[in-house]
Each structure stands twice: as C-alpha cells, then as structure tokens.
Amino acid sequence: MIRTEEAYRAKVLNTYFEDGILTKFPAKQKKQIIILETLVENFEFDTIYDEGEVTLLLSELFYDALTLRRGFIDFRLMARDTEGNYWRI
C-alpha cells in the first residue's frame, strides 16, 4: 500500500509541476493536499512570515498565491493570526 501511495504522490507531482513551478491547481481535494504539502516545505517551522512574504514566495511558484495561502490554512498546514502573520504547523 505504501508503494502505491508513493507512486500516486509522484504521479500527482509530475502532473502538476514543471521545473519546480505549479502549472495548475487540481480540483480534487486529495491532489490538492499533496500539492500543498509539497509547497509548504518552502516554509520553516518556528518562523513567522508576514502575509507579503508568503504571497511573494508562493507567487514565484504559482500565479494564484491566494488559493495556495487559503489551502494552507484550510488543511491546517499553516496558521494565521489576525494581523496577517503565518507560521507552519
């Protein structure tokens, strides 16, 4: 089962990334999670990022940084406070 999951993950990443850039955001939640788990690795634990930093980094990887930021929060990969600070969880 693990090999199948790893193969599926690799297939998703190969399908949606080209030269490290996300080409499109999948509609299916299972694929979205794989993409977001991969992208969140660009952020360090125990570091606080302001919204501008998060947006800048994500905009270099995909044209719609807002969708990715929302996904990080929705899938509890990052947290956000009321002042617009983000951190990885």
Kinemage of the C-alpha trace (Angstrom):
@kinemage 1
@onewidth
@group {chain A} dominant
@subgroup {mainchain}
@vectorlist {calphas} color= white
{ca met a 1} P 0.000 0.000 0.000
{ca ile a 2} L 2.794 2.441 0.840
{ca arg a 3} L 4.405 1.982 -2.570
{ca thr a 4} L 1.057 2.675 -4.225
{ca glu a 5} L 0.629 5.874 -2.208
{ca glu a 6} L 4.177 6.973 -3.034
{ca ala a 7} L 3.598 6.220 -6.716
{ca tyr a 8} L 0.330 8.190 -6.678
{ca arg a 9} L 2.029 11.121 -4.960
{ca ala a 10} L 4.871 11.086 -7.501
{ca lys a 11} L 2.366 10.954 -10.357
{ca val a 12} L 0.446 13.945 -8.984
{ca leu a 13} L 3.620 15.975 -8.522
{ca asn a 14} L 4.850 15.092 -12.008
{ca thr a 15} L 1.484 16.030 -13.488
{ca tyr a 16} L 1.109 19.416 -11.805
{ca phe a 17} L 4.690 20.676 -11.562
{ca glu a 18} L 7.043 21.664 -14.350
{ca asp a 19} L 10.592 22.705 -13.434
{ca gly a 20} L 9.504 23.267 -9.825
{ca ile a 21} L 6.614 25.559 -10.823
{ca leu a 22} L 2.986 24.600 -10.224
{ca thr a 23} L 1.259 24.711 -13.621
{ca lys a 24} L -2.321 24.324 -12.382
{ca phe a 25} L -4.121 23.616 -9.136
{ca pro a 26} L -6.082 20.362 -9.125
{ca ala a 27} L -9.805 20.259 -8.473
{ca lys a 28} L -9.717 17.082 -6.390
{ca gln a 29} L -9.023 17.560 -2.701
{ca lys a 30} L -6.739 14.524 -2.451
{ca lys a 31} L -4.457 16.014 -5.104
{ca gln a 32} L -4.676 19.494 -3.578
{ca ile a 33} L -3.359 18.162 -0.278
{ca ile a 34} L -0.375 16.560 -1.987
{ca ile a 35} L 0.427 19.819 -3.779
{ca leu a 36} L 0.036 21.921 -0.635
{ca glu a 37} L 2.095 19.528 1.498
{ca thr a 38} L 4.868 19.864 -1.053
{ca leu a 39} L 4.671 23.654 -1.273
{ca val a 40} L 4.545 24.208 2.485
{ca glu a 41} L 8.020 22.690 2.684
{ca asn a 42} L 9.269 26.072 1.414
{ca phe a 43} L 8.482 27.457 4.874
{ca glu a 44} L 10.415 26.741 8.051
{ca phe a 45} L 8.866 25.615 11.302
{ca asp a 46} L 9.282 28.117 14.178
{ca thr a 47} L 9.396 31.062 11.768
{ca ile a 48} L 6.721 33.708 11.462
{ca tyr a 49} L 6.068 35.085 7.986
{ca asp a 50} L 4.015 38.151 7.186
{ca glu a 51} L 1.373 37.860 4.500
{ca gly a 52} L 3.548 39.660 1.965
{ca glu a 53} L 6.391 37.179 2.408
{ca val a 54} L 4.046 34.231 1.978
{ca thr a 55} L 2.433 35.782 -1.087
{ca leu a 56} L 5.774 36.667 -2.664
{ca leu a 57} L 7.185 33.177 -2.256
{ca leu a 58} L 4.020 31.483 -3.472
{ca ser a 59} L 3.625 33.839 -6.442
{ca glu a 60} L 7.013 32.631 -7.675
{ca leu a 61} L 5.612 29.089 -7.698
{ca phe a 62} L 2.054 29.677 -8.957
{ca tyr a 63} L 0.050 32.575 -10.371
{ca asp a 64} L -2.708 32.297 -7.724
{ca ala a 65} L -0.924 32.670 -4.381
{ca leu a 66} L -4.218 33.437 -2.608
{ca thr a 67} L -5.613 29.976 -3.373
{ca leu a 68} L -2.453 28.376 -2.014
{ca arg a 69} L -2.486 30.516 1.160
{ca arg a 70} L -6.115 29.587 1.776
{ca gly a 71} L -5.299 25.944 1.211
{ca phe a 72} L -2.505 26.069 3.791
{ca ile a 73} L -4.991 27.374 6.341
{ca asp a 74} L -7.904 25.129 5.303
{ca phe a 75} L -5.803 21.966 5.501
{ca arg a 76} L -4.048 23.135 8.680
{ca leu a 77} L -0.575 23.221 7.185
{ca met a 78} L -0.122 26.814 8.361
{ca ala a 79} L -1.866 29.024 10.875
{ca arg a 80} L -2.643 32.735 10.656
{ca asp a 81} L -3.287 35.388 13.255
{ca thr a 82} L -5.498 38.479 12.945
{ca glu a 83} L -2.506 40.633 11.995
{ca gly a 84} L -1.709 38.570 8.900
{ca asn a 85} L 1.198 36.588 10.279
{ca tyr a 86} L 1.600 32.996 9.128
{ca trp a 87} L 3.530 30.071 10.574
{ca arg a 88} L 3.902 26.428 9.684
{ca ile a 89} L 2.168 23.873 11.912
